[in-house]
């Protein structure tokens, strides 16, 4: 699909310097795809905020001990 957007001349010049004048579309497409992924990640993070209770976890009393136990519980893990 084609899309008409307006950009400042300075911004177009900077895009051209990075991508070359024949690479504008691919550059803009890639930038928009990255921005959409980033926005989705932030939406997911914000939606998940507060999903885990503040207490009642196995690690509450001693988080370092819990991490050590988790590391040693997997026989495939070296060290």
C-alpha positions as CSV (number, residue, x, y, z in Angstrom):
1,X,0.0,0.0,0.0
2,X,1.2,3.5,-0.7
3,X,1.1,6.2,1.9
4,X,1.7,9.9,1.4
5,X,3.6,11.5,4.3
6,X,5.3,14.9,4.6
7,X,8.8,15.2,6.1
8,X,11.0,18.3,6.6
9,X,13.7,18.7,4.0
10,X,16.4,18.3,6.7
11,X,15.0,15.0,7.8
12,X,14.8,13.7,4.2
13,X,18.4,14.7,3.7
14,X,19.4,12.8,6.8
15,X,17.5,9.8,5.7
16,X,19.2,10.0,2.3
17,X,22.6,10.2,4.0
18,X,21.9,7.0,5.8
19,X,20.0,5.0,3.2
20,X,20.8,6.6,-0.1
21,X,18.1,8.3,-2.2
22,X,16.9,5.0,-3.6
23,X,16.6,3.4,-0.2
24,X,14.2,5.9,1.4
25,X,11.1,3.6,1.3
26,X,12.9,0.7,2.8
27,X,14.4,2.9,5.5
28,X,11.1,4.5,6.4
29,X,9.4,1.1,6.4
30,X,12.0,-0.3,8.7
31,X,11.7,2.7,11.1
32,X,8.0,2.5,11.2
33,X,8.1,-1.3,11.9
34,X,10.6,-0.7,14.8
35,X,8.3,2.1,16.2
36,X,5.2,-0.2,16.0
37,X,7.1,-3.0,17.8
38,X,8.3,-0.6,20.5
39,X,4.8,0.8,21.1
40,X,3.4,-2.8,21.3
41,X,6.1,-3.7,23.9
42,X,5.3,-0.6,26.0
43,X,1.6,-1.5,25.8
44,X,2.4,-5.0,26.9
45,X,4.5,-3.8,29.8
46,X,1.9,-1.3,30.9
47,X,-0.8,-4.0,30.7
48,X,1.3,-6.4,32.8
49,X,2.1,-3.8,35.5
50,X,0.7,-5.0,38.8
51,X,-0.1,-8.5,37.5
52,X,2.2,-10.1,40.1
53,X,1.3,-9.7,43.7
54,X,3.6,-7.8,46.0
55,X,4.0,-10.6,48.5
56,X,3.5,-14.4,48.9
57,X,6.4,-15.5,46.7
58,X,9.0,-18.2,47.3
59,X,11.7,-15.6,47.0
60,X,10.3,-13.0,49.5
61,X,12.4,-14.0,52.5
62,X,15.8,-14.3,50.8
63,X,15.8,-13.5,47.0
64,X,19.5,-14.4,46.6
65,X,19.0,-17.8,48.2
66,X,16.0,-18.4,45.9
67,X,18.1,-17.5,42.8
68,X,20.9,-19.9,43.9
69,X,18.4,-22.6,44.4
70,X,16.9,-22.1,41.0
71,X,20.3,-22.2,39.4
72,X,21.3,-25.4,41.0
73,X,17.9,-27.1,40.4
74,X,18.7,-27.4,36.6
75,X,21.2,-30.2,36.0
76,X,21.9,-28.8,32.5
77,X,23.3,-25.6,34.0
78,X,27.1,-25.5,34.4
79,X,28.5,-23.9,37.6
